[in-house]
Amino acid sequence: MAMDRETLETFLKDAFPEAEITLTDLAGDNDHWQAEIVSPQFKGVPRVRQHQMVYAALKGEMGGELHALALKTRAPD
C-alpha cells in the first residue's frame, strides 16, 4: 500500500511545523515522492543529519508504506 500526500504531509508538518514543505509525486503512484523542506530546525545542521531528522519524522514508514522519498532540505535564507 502506498502513502498518500495527506498522510506524508501530516508526518512532515507534525515534525516541522514552521517549515515550507513542497511534495511532488514523481511517478503518479503515491509511492515515489520528492519532498523539499525548508525549516529553521535545519539551521546549522549538516545535510545528512537533516535527512535523518526527516526519516525519524516518518516513524518507520520509510521502506514500508512509503517506498521512495527524494529529499531536498535546507534552512531558510
Secondary structure, DSSP 8 states (H G I E B T S, - for coil): ----HHHHHHHHHHH-TT-EEEEEESSSSSSEEEEEEE-GGGTT--HHHHHHHHHHHTTT-BTTTB-EEEEEEE---
